């Protein structure tokens, strides 16, 4: 490749062809436009997935597609701006994109997402291809319990995501609107039932302790994500790699 970029939108078609001949994998970040409390932007999931996808792409020298910004939302409720696709619509959109890229020579799709909602992840896991492999990496499955104080599995817009956003885009975090909310055991059980992250009405949209958010923690978490994905991704599977 003549250029230094790994982003499809910045390359010419000949550079893309050359890149796929060298390595047939393609990285795709899939985000969501979802509320994360008043202090975090609606694009929190997208910012996180996109940054990790870029870091993995550049470290491993793998082409990267433009991020797909819309996922399956938990539900609009009373949060203006939240929007997304139904599971079958997201599934169909991903299938159509994959079909185009597979025709161009992509042999494996590496999908990265940070949106904690089962229908969203199912749509990605069920993506159909001809012969290309598909690997879906859900970032919040990576253990960071040694970095954060709370339990990421029971939080939404809490310490974990606030820390990451303070590291990635501190100008987008409304610190004055930070609000801790720790539900009762009964409310927490309802919140986590079925792994559907629907914050209780009294929470204001976020669950957990965003006040514990810290940019240094966020930097360590992001590094953990990138290191884990780079270690998990298999060696070059391109036929031209010999």
GIUR-V519021 format. One record per backbone hydrogen bond with DSSP energy under -0.5 kcal/mol. CO is the residue of the C=O (numbers start at 1). NH is the residue of the N-H. If there is no record, write none. Layout:
# GIUR-V519021
co=(CO	CO)
nh=(NH	NH)
This chain:
# GIUR-V519021
co=(6	7	8	12	13	14	15	16	17	18	19	24	24	25	26	27	28	29	29	30	32	32	33	37	37	39	40	41	42	43	44	45	46	47	48	49	50	51	52	53	54	55	56	57	57	63	64	67	68	71	71	76	78	79	83	86	87	88	89	90	91	92	93	94	95	96	97	98	99	100	101	102	107	108	109	109	110	111	112	113	114	115	116	117	117	118	119	120	121	122	124	133	135	135	136	137	137	138	139	144	144	150	151	152	156	158	159	160	161	162	163	164	165	169	170	172	173	174	175	181	181	184	185	186	187	188	189	191	192	193	195	195	196	197	200	200	201	203	207	208	209	210	214	215	216	217	218	219	220	221	222	223	224	225	226	227	228	229	238	239)
nh=(64	10	11	16	17	18	19	20	21	22	23	107	108	63	110	65	112	31	68	114	34	46	83	36	40	174	36	44	34	47	48	49	50	51	52	53	54	55	56	57	58	59	60	61	62	27	8	69	31	73	85	79	80	82	33	90	91	92	93	94	95	96	97	98	99	100	101	102	103	104	106	105	133	26	111	135	28	137	30	139	116	117	197	120	121	122	123	124	125	126	127	109	111	137	138	113	139	141	142	147	148	152	154	155	207	162	163	164	165	166	167	168	169	172	173	174	175	177	178	183	208	188	189	190	191	192	193	198	195	196	118	197	198	199	203	205	204	206	156	181	212	213	218	219	220	221	222	223	224	225	226	227	228	229	230	231	232	233	241	242)
